[in-house]
Amino acid sequence: MELNDMPFLLLGALASVRDDKIKTVDDMIARGKDLAEGTKSKAKSSVQDKKLDATVRELVKKGKQESAELVDAVGKVVKETLDSLGVVTKSDIKAVEKRLDALEKKLSAAPAKKAAKKKAAKKPAAKKAAKKA
């Protein structure tokens, strides 16, 4: 046994407490080396997994951005085509509806003002008649 095998001996001894199959010191050292290598490979795979996750996230982000750009481009082409054909769009209809609503409000407000003036004029006359009686 070499001095640099001591950490592996300790790892193997700890593992042998859990596992009764390891009987000799050499078995414990081998087991310790296996555990140490397994930990290193797990750490390497963990780093690789993180890099892979970052790459996947970046690709998904780019894909979403390019998808949005494509939808915008297609929307512009469709709008230009509809405009050139003279097709009425929802926004055109909504603009006309807003103008119509504004006109209806103006028209309905005008007769209400006239009716309010007539009622106000009738009430004082009724009060004078009540005073004379």
Wavefront OBJ file of the C-alpha trace (Angstrom):
o trace
v 0.000 0.000 0.000
v 1.234 3.470 -0.976
v 0.749 6.665 0.981
v -1.273 8.311 -1.765
v -3.727 5.374 -1.585
v -4.724 6.393 1.970
v -7.727 8.531 0.950
v -8.966 5.713 -1.248
v -8.485 3.266 1.635
v -10.644 5.468 3.840
v -13.338 5.802 1.165
v -13.271 2.055 0.626
v -13.458 1.414 4.371
v -16.497 3.656 4.621
v -18.075 1.825 1.713
v -17.271 -1.541 3.246
v -19.231 -0.626 6.334
v -22.262 -0.591 4.090
v -21.130 -3.521 1.991
v -19.802 -6.715 3.628
v -18.415 -8.030 0.330
v -15.143 -6.119 0.661
v -12.741 -8.099 2.859
v -9.198 -6.982 2.069
v -7.381 -3.666 2.088
v -6.787 -3.892 -1.660
v -10.507 -4.372 -2.197
v -11.163 -1.288 -0.080
v -8.641 0.748 -2.083
v -10.166 -0.420 -5.361
v -13.627 0.395 -4.075
v -12.439 3.855 -2.951
v -10.897 4.535 -6.383
v -14.130 3.431 -8.054
v -16.146 5.789 -5.854
v -13.746 8.666 -6.509
v -13.851 8.106 -10.283
v -17.625 7.834 -10.194
v -17.843 11.165 -8.366
v -15.543 12.800 -10.932
v -17.540 11.456 -13.848
v -20.777 12.602 -12.206
v -19.308 16.080 -11.767
v -18.217 16.130 -15.411
v -21.627 14.986 -16.585
v -23.254 17.591 -14.351
v -21.207 20.335 -16.007
v -22.089 18.926 -19.424
v -25.772 18.798 -18.448
v -25.661 22.458 -17.399
v -24.042 23.430 -20.704
v -26.633 21.412 -22.595
v -29.475 23.035 -20.627
v -28.072 26.492 -21.355
v -27.787 25.664 -25.051
v -31.353 24.332 -25.165
v -32.667 27.447 -23.380
v -30.827 29.688 -25.819
v -32.183 27.776 -28.816
v -35.731 27.953 -27.464
v -35.353 31.699 -26.876
v -34.067 32.227 -30.420
v -36.860 30.068 -31.804
v -39.525 32.105 -30.014
v -37.982 35.352 -31.213
v -37.758 34.185 -34.807
v -41.319 32.845 -34.622
v -42.580 36.232 -33.438
v -40.663 37.963 -36.240
v -42.168 35.578 -38.783
v -45.701 36.210 -37.492
v -45.105 39.975 -37.709
v -43.772 39.687 -41.264
v -46.711 37.558 -42.394
v -49.138 39.957 -40.700
v -47.636 42.911 -42.553
v -47.897 41.126 -45.899
v -51.531 40.186 -45.243
v -52.390 43.753 -44.160
v -50.746 45.221 -47.256
v -52.604 42.749 -49.448
v -55.962 43.556 -47.842
v -55.281 47.287 -48.130
v -54.398 46.967 -51.808
v -57.587 44.993 -52.465
v -59.721 47.491 -50.556
v -61.045 44.909 -48.096
v -62.652 46.358 -44.975
v -60.898 45.230 -41.798
v -62.069 44.972 -38.201
v -60.146 48.100 -37.306
v -61.947 49.997 -40.071
v -65.306 48.829 -38.735
v -64.361 49.739 -35.154
v -63.367 53.254 -36.264
v -66.738 53.732 -37.967
v -68.548 52.375 -34.885
v -66.724 54.875 -32.644
v -67.715 57.756 -34.898
v -71.314 56.525 -34.969
v -71.417 56.236 -31.170
v -70.104 59.778 -30.818
v -72.773 61.097 -33.201
v -75.532 59.186 -31.392
v -74.432 60.669 -28.067
v -74.496 64.175 -29.513
v -77.965 63.658 -30.978
v -79.414 62.128 -27.818
v -77.939 64.888 -25.619
v -79.492 67.747 -27.642
v -83.216 66.842 -27.091
v -82.594 66.155 -23.413
v -81.373 69.746 -22.938
v -84.501 71.177 -24.606
v -86.792 69.009 -22.474
v -84.987 70.088 -19.307
v -85.509 73.783 -20.190
v -89.241 73.239 -20.807
v -89.724 71.422 -17.493
v -87.867 74.135 -15.607
v -90.112 76.777 -17.126
v -93.312 74.915 -16.172
v -92.396 74.400 -12.518
v -92.185 78.076 -11.500
v -95.540 78.728 -13.163
v -97.087 75.954 -11.104
v -95.709 77.488 -7.920
v -97.229 80.886 -8.738
v -100.607 79.276 -9.281
v -100.355 77.548 -5.930
v -99.578 80.883 -4.183
v -102.675 82.607 -5.674
v -105.018 79.944 -4.431
l 1 2 3 4 5 6 7 8 9 10 11 12 13 14 15 16 17 18 19 20 21 22 23 24 25 26 27 28 29 30 31 32 33 34 35 36 37 38 39 40 41 42 43 44 45 46 47 48 49 50 51 52 53 54 55 56 57 58 59 60 61 62 63 64 65 66 67 68 69 70 71 72 73 74 75 76 77 78 79 80 81 82 83 84 85 86 87 88 89 90 91 92 93 94 95 96 97 98 99 100 101 102 103 104 105 106 107 108 109 110 111 112 113 114 115 116 117 118 119 120 121 122 123 124 125 126 127 128 129 130 131 132 133
